Amino acid sequence: MARPAPPRPVRATVPSPPAGSGAPYGPPGLPLDMEKLLAARLHAVKVRPYLASALFALHVVEDRSVPTMAVDAHWRCYVSPGFVACTPVEELAGVWVHEVSHLLRDHHGRGERYAREHEEHGRGERLRRNIAADFEINDDIYGDGLPLPAGAVLPSLLRLADGLLMEEYLRTASMSGLTGDLAWLDCGGGADGQDRPWELGPDGAHGLSKQQRDAVRFRVAEGIKGRPGDAPEGWRRWADEAFHPAQPWRQLLGAAVRSAAGAPGVGENHSYRRPSRRSASVPGVLLPSLRRTPPRVCVVIDTSGSVSDAELGSALLEVAAISRAVGGRRDLVSVISCDAAAGVAVPLCRAENIELVGGGGTDLRSGFARALRSRPRPDVIVALTDGQTPWPSAQPPCRTVVGLFPRPARAVPEENPDYVPDTPPPWARVVTIG
């Protein structure tokens, strides 16, 4: 009697193994149909040419203990011969794209960091990370030559939005309703950051070094950016960010403030509290010493209509961080709200109690002028803005730090589509926020 076909599972790329405890496909000793497997890879290259470098970088390892296909962090692809035998070429091509997507998007490193930060190392947590990683890539890799398998694991299964990252899916969904049906699911350590017993490890044959893996990612990103119309939005976003990771802007902003505050001539005053050591060379004369005192900082916050409430809330968080950067002296930090006109310089008591007033146009020149009229005059001016403002024509007589809320290049005012905002002047230290 013919053996019934294995049931179709809830998974984005492959059918599940036969019923039982994860038994592999096909009879023991079934040879790997390498010709069919490589034909599927060629089909994947044909329909997704921007992934060609990554697909050809994978080294195939035959392994009957793998349920379907899986990858490790060193770009080896472990393949079950039985799975290849019973899967159509077009679906195998989708599996190739699915598995290499885990590696290109660094699900191994990201999954490992998530597990470490949240102390989630069990098998159930590994499966959750694998499912979340599948959610991230499955919403835009199928179609146009790669058929979507029945019962695909998509974010809509849990009524979640498409286009989110693995970490966002892990934070917003428990996935407990899926883990029971998907206990067999295993895309390898390359999908979730947890090594498997059947993986060859960093010292095994045919693995790629970190430099080689980065080179593959770079070639793929350059291919996507060179022909952006050929790739889905998710891949274009990945290519834009692949080699421009988010900067630790909060640390950078604090470092910029501390650097400006510690510059020569800032916060320095002569004091007789501790006589200068040079007094010994001038008998009968008491010379003052040069003492450094905490600098005064004035924060000019852009409150124009183009700055969102979330960004204003972020600006208040930065005000609190700035007060810590100058030694916790809140009396030395003042805040000015500024849209087209500057408000009053408000001394800092508690950042969360500051009332930010504005909502009109943008002209930070008035904010700079107001800050310089303050008495005593600040040693450092920090401007938090989206950058869509004219800037002072002359360099202020104090150190200046600009914290920029990011804006896409196409974000221009509807009433003036030809408007191009001026870039911050070269005399300002610029840090991108967010």
Order of alpha helices (4+ residues) and beta strands (2+ residues): alpha-alpha-beta-beta-beta-alpha-alpha-alpha-alpha-alpha-alpha-alpha-alpha-alpha-alpha-beta-beta-beta-alpha-beta-beta-alpha-beta-beta-beta
